[in-house]
Amino acid sequence: MPKGWLSGAQHANLRIAAKHFAYRRQLVTCNMPSYITGLFRQVDYRVLKINDIGPQHYRDAMAHFAGHVHVVTTDGPGGKRGATVIAACSVSDTPPTVLVCLNRENAKNDAFIKNGKFALNTLASDQEAVAVGFSGITGLPAEERFALAEWDVISTGAPTLKGALAVFDCEIIDTKDLATHRVLFGKVTGLRIGDNLQPLIYHDRGYHVL
């Protein structure tokens, strides 16, 4: 057999080994010949069975999901609160209804329920600082978060962001608790359409512009 060639059995064994190592992302191939490392690259180690899917695997997959960045806000008897979210979308245009998902394990998010309203503020590309400030990673208290931008109100009294691509001012008409999160359904009672600017996108654990 010519030097550097593998038999059929050796080739099969290498592919089996590659699957086990690649799944764990513990490949050490720097000293391997290219005809062997090529076998590792051919293995799709990202395919997992249902019993193998843990929280970190799920988060890694969702990091490939690109989403528009929003800041959802509220104010009222339950207090003033704002948070950066990606999980928000339209439900219906008749009547105009949107939904937003919030972590219900964070007690501060109870303010949305107590106030019965929220504003969904869709961010433009130049509002990344607002997204970071409301994301929680900076540890800023509410008053300092809101000081990062200019706000007004439309109909419900929830803070609405000046300069946002769009603002959906909503009364909460329904909620749904599921696992770690709470879905808020809001009937749009006020609307503002901003300038047609580039949107702020979150993808691969970072902010991007289309």
C-alpha positions as CSV (number, residue, x, y, z in Angstrom):
1,M,0.0,0.0,0.0
2,P,1.5,3.4,-0.9
3,K,2.7,5.5,2.0
4,G,0.0,7.8,3.3
5,W,-2.9,5.7,2.1
6,L,-5.5,4.2,4.4
7,S,-7.2,0.8,4.0
8,G,-11.1,0.7,4.0
9,A,-11.2,-0.5,7.6
10,Q,-8.7,2.2,8.8
11,H,-10.7,4.9,7.0
12,A,-14.0,3.7,8.6
13,N,-12.3,3.6,12.1
14,L,-11.0,7.1,11.7
15,R,-14.5,8.4,10.8
16,I,-15.9,6.8,13.9
17,A,-13.2,8.3,16.0
18,A,-13.8,11.7,14.4
19,K,-17.5,11.7,15.2
20,H,-16.7,11.1,18.9
21,F,-14.0,13.7,19.1
22,A,-15.7,16.3,17.0
23,Y,-18.9,16.1,19.0
24,R,-16.9,17.2,22.1
25,R,-14.9,19.8,20.1
26,Q,-11.6,18.3,21.5
27,L,-9.9,18.0,18.1
28,V,-6.1,18.2,18.3
29,T,-5.1,17.9,14.6
30,C,-2.2,20.2,14.3
31,N,0.3,17.3,13.9
32,M,-1.9,15.1,11.8
33,P,-1.4,14.7,8.0
34,S,-3.9,16.6,5.9
35,Y,-5.6,13.4,4.6
36,I,-6.5,12.6,8.2
37,T,-7.6,16.1,9.3
38,G,-9.8,16.2,6.2
39,L,-11.9,13.4,7.6
40,F,-12.6,15.4,10.8
41,R,-13.7,18.4,8.8
42,Q,-16.2,16.2,6.9
43,V,-18.0,15.3,10.1
44,D,-21.0,17.4,11.0
45,Y,-20.5,17.4,14.8
46,R,-23.4,19.8,15.4
47,V,-26.1,17.2,14.8
48,L,-27.4,16.2,18.2
49,K,-30.2,13.8,19.3
50,I,-32.9,15.1,21.5
51,N,-31.4,13.5,24.7
52,D,-28.1,15.3,24.0
53,I,-29.6,18.8,23.7
54,G,-28.6,20.8,26.8
55,P,-29.1,24.5,27.6
56,Q,-25.7,25.4,26.3
57,H,-26.2,23.5,23.0
58,Y,-29.5,25.3,22.6
59,R,-28.0,28.7,23.3
60,D,-25.1,28.0,20.8
61,A,-27.7,27.2,18.1
62,M,-29.8,30.3,18.9
63,A,-26.6,32.4,18.6
64,H,-26.9,31.7,14.8
65,F,-30.4,33.2,14.8
66,A,-30.3,36.8,13.7
67,G,-32.9,39.1,15.3
68,H,-33.9,42.7,15.3
69,V,-33.1,44.4,18.6
70,H,-35.8,46.2,20.7
71,V,-36.1,47.8,24.0
72,V,-39.3,47.1,25.8
73,T,-40.4,49.6,28.4
74,T,-43.1,50.2,31.0
75,D,-44.0,52.7,33.7
76,G,-46.8,53.0,36.3
77,P,-47.7,51.7,39.8
78,G,-45.3,48.7,39.3
79,G,-42.3,51.0,38.6
80,K,-40.3,52.1,35.6
81,R,-38.6,49.3,33.8
82,G,-36.9,48.7,30.5
83,A,-35.1,45.7,29.0
84,T,-33.4,44.8,25.7
85,V,-35.1,42.0,23.9
86,I,-34.8,40.0,20.6
87,A,-37.8,37.8,21.1
88,A,-40.6,40.0,19.9
89,C,-42.9,39.9,16.8
90,S,-46.2,40.7,15.2
91,V,-49.2,38.5,16.1
92,S,-52.0,40.1,14.0
93,D,-52.9,43.3,12.2
94,T,-56.6,43.0,13.0
95,P,-56.5,44.1,15.7
96,P,-52.9,45.2,15.8
97,T,-51.2,42.9,18.3
98,V,-47.6,42.2,19.1
99,L,-45.9,39.8,21.5
100,V,-42.7,40.0,23.5
101,C,-41.0,37.4,25.7
102,L,-39.4,38.3,29.0
103,N,-37.5,36.3,31.6
104,R,-40.0,35.7,34.4
105,E,-37.2,34.6,36.7
106,N,-36.2,38.2,37.0
107,A,-38.5,39.7,39.5
108,K,-38.0,43.2,38.1
109,N,-39.9,42.2,35.0
110,D,-43.1,41.8,37.2
111,A,-43.4,45.6,36.6
112,F,-44.8,44.9,33.2
113,I,-47.7,42.9,34.6
114,K,-48.4,45.3,37.4
115,N,-48.5,48.3,35.0
116,G,-50.5,46.4,32.4
117,K,-48.8,48.1,29.5
118,F,-45.5,48.2,27.5
119,A,-43.9,50.0,24.6
120,L,-41.9,48.0,22.1
121,N,-39.2,50.3,20.7
122,T,-37.4,49.0,17.6
123,L,-33.8,50.1,17.5
124,A,-31.9,51.7,14.6
125,S,-28.2,51.0,13.9
126,D,-27.0,54.1,15.8
127,Q,-28.7,53.0,19.0
128,E,-26.4,50.2,20.1
129,A,-25.5,52.1,23.3
130,V,-29.1,52.0,24.3
131,A,-29.3,48.3,23.6
132,V,-26.2,47.6,25.7
133,G,-27.4,49.8,28.5
134,F,-30.8,48.1,28.8
135,S,-29.4,44.6,28.3
136,G,-28.4,44.3,32.0
137,I,-24.8,43.5,31.4
138,T,-23.7,46.9,32.5
139,G,-25.6,46.8,35.8
140,L,-27.1,50.2,35.3
141,P,-30.2,51.1,37.4
142,A,-33.4,52.1,35.7
143,E,-32.8,55.9,35.9
144,E,-29.3,55.6,34.3
145,R,-30.6,53.4,31.5
146,F,-33.3,55.8,30.6
147,A,-30.8,58.7,30.7
148,L,-29.0,57.1,27.7
149,A,-31.7,58.4,25.3
150,E,-34.7,60.8,24.9
151,W,-38.2,59.6,25.6
152,D,-41.7,60.7,25.4
153,V,-45.2,59.0,25.7
154,I,-47.8,58.2,23.1
155,S,-51.0,56.7,24.6
156,T,-50.4,54.3,27.5
157,G,-47.8,56.3,29.4
158,A,-45.1,53.7,28.8
159,P,-41.8,55.4,27.8
160,T,-41.4,55.6,24.0
161,L,-38.0,56.1,22.4
162,K,-37.4,59.1,20.2
163,G,-35.5,58.1,17.1
164,A,-36.6,54.5,17.1
165,L,-37.4,52.9,13.8
166,A,-40.8,52.1,15.1
167,V,-42.7,52.2,18.4
168,F,-45.6,50.0,19.3
169,D,-47.4,51.3,22.4
170,C,-49.5,48.5,23.9
171,E,-52.0,47.5,26.5
172,I,-51.4,44.0,27.8
173,I,-54.4,41.8,26.9
174,D,-53.0,38.4,27.7
175,T,-50.0,36.6,29.1
176,K,-48.6,33.1,28.9
177,D,-46.0,31.6,31.3
178,L,-43.8,28.9,29.8
179,A,-40.6,27.5,31.2
180,T,-38.3,30.3,32.2
181,H,-40.2,33.0,30.2
182,R,-43.4,35.0,30.1
183,V,-45.0,36.0,26.8
184,L,-46.8,39.3,26.9
185,F,-49.5,40.0,24.3
186,G,-50.1,43.6,23.6
187,K,-52.9,45.4,21.8
188,V,-51.3,48.3,19.9
189,T,-53.0,51.5,21.0
190,G,-50.3,53.9,19.8
191,L,-47.9,53.8,17.0
192,R,-45.0,55.8,15.7
193,I,-43.2,55.1,12.4
194,G,-39.6,56.5,12.4
195,D,-37.2,57.3,9.6
196,N,-36.3,54.4,7.3
197,L,-32.8,53.8,8.8
198,Q,-30.7,50.7,9.0
199,P,-31.9,48.3,11.8
200,L,-29.8,47.1,14.7
201,I,-29.4,43.3,14.5
202,Y,-28.1,40.8,17.1
203,H,-26.3,37.7,15.7
204,D,-23.6,35.4,17.0
205,R,-23.6,37.2,20.4
206,G,-22.9,40.6,18.9
207,Y,-24.6,43.6,17.4
208,H,-24.5,44.1,13.6
209,V,-25.9,46.4,10.9
210,L,-27.4,45.1,7.7
